[in-house]
Structure formats: structure tokens, C-alpha cells
Amino acid sequence: MNQHRFNAYRIMWVLVFFDLPTETKRDRHVATRFRKQLIDDGFTMFQFSIYLRHCPSRENAEVHIKRTKNNLPKHGKIGILCVTDKQFGNMEVFFGQKEADLPPPSQQLELF
């Protein structure tokens, strides 16, 4: 069973996509607070309104998805997508026409 512990189909990535209103000072405050909550929960910015988090298992991913859902702003559009490490590894990323490397998984300690 230990050989399956770090299987590319068990490790998950959680992606949060959002488009939040920023017309008023209050809107900007709410949007900033939402981004800060994502960062405080271990998400990193992939693009300005796309944040991602590496999770060692689906169960761990569900914890972070639930936490994100508990922090949703009242207005705006938010999407949450969970993909396997294998699927994430198939993503092609480009800066202009030049292909770039995917972001490395963050170092996480798993205490059990």
C-alpha cells in the first residue's frame, strides 16, 4: 500500500478560478480578503484570478475545497476544480509563444 501513497492519480491539485467585482472600495476589500484567505490556506497564484494548491490526497483536497466554499464572497463568479497530479502534469503552459515549466509542488509535511 505504501507504494500507492504518492501515486500520480492519488495526489490532487485544487484550482480556484474567480471573477470578483472591484468597482467600489468595498468590492476591492472583499476581493482582496478572498485572495488572502486562499493564500493563508496554502494556495499560490497561477494567474491573477487563478490560484492552485497541491494536496497529497483527495481527502485532503476536500478539506481545502470546503474551506474555500466557507469563504466565498456574496458577489462574483467562483469555480473550483480538482484534478489529479497526472492530469495537472499534462498541462501546457506558455509565456507568449515560449513554453514554460509547470510550477513545482510546494513542500508539505504529512503527519500521520
Helices and strands as residue ranges (DSSP letters): G 2-4, E 12-19, H 25-40, E 44-47, E 50-55, H 58-70, E 77-84, H 85-89, E 93-95, E 98-100
